[in-house]
Amino acid sequence: MTGAYPVLHVGSFGSADPRSPVRSTRPWARTFRGTPVSVPEARRFVAELLLGCPAREVLMTCVSELCANAIEHTGSGNGGVFIVEVDLLRPGVARIAVTDEGGPSLPAAGSGDLMAEGGRGLAMVAACTSRWGYADAHPGRTVWAESCWPVPVPTPDQDTSCQPSRRLRFPRSSPLSPDHRGPDDWPPGPAA
């Protein structure tokens, strides 16, 4: 089963050792134990890779929610693992993805009802990202979120190739400061 959008390719589950090395090529990935202590570890992993990214804080918040959901609602939280991936798809677009060990229900954004006991997390992910989705990733499911920001258009003589590195590279400045964006500055995202 697939959500509304295309998904990242995710390989099979790796070692459950949280100290396992990060893949050196994109997308960057790390496997975490399905325990609550792994949520801040996953958040630090994303924070380090997205240093300088205009969407860093949004994607750190989203990865916290997606990891917590993997632990609470899937087999990952019953002695399993989950994988966090970070990718810079193209200039101005970053994606995080969490692949879990599967559960009985499909990810769905709740109504955002502040009085409800749950269901606000994916509504928050949908509200603060450009788009999000999910897909089956046997043996589990991948839930992902993308965030985008404006970037200058390169001239034909500029080298736009990306070299793999431990940390994603972001320009020091962008046309719009992250602190001075209005709602009309972002491209429209599909309804979740």
Summary of the structure (lengths in Angstrom):
residues: 192
radius of gyration: 16.6
end to end distance: 16.3
largest distance: 55.0
contacts: 550
relative contact order: 0.20
helix: 24%
strand: 21%
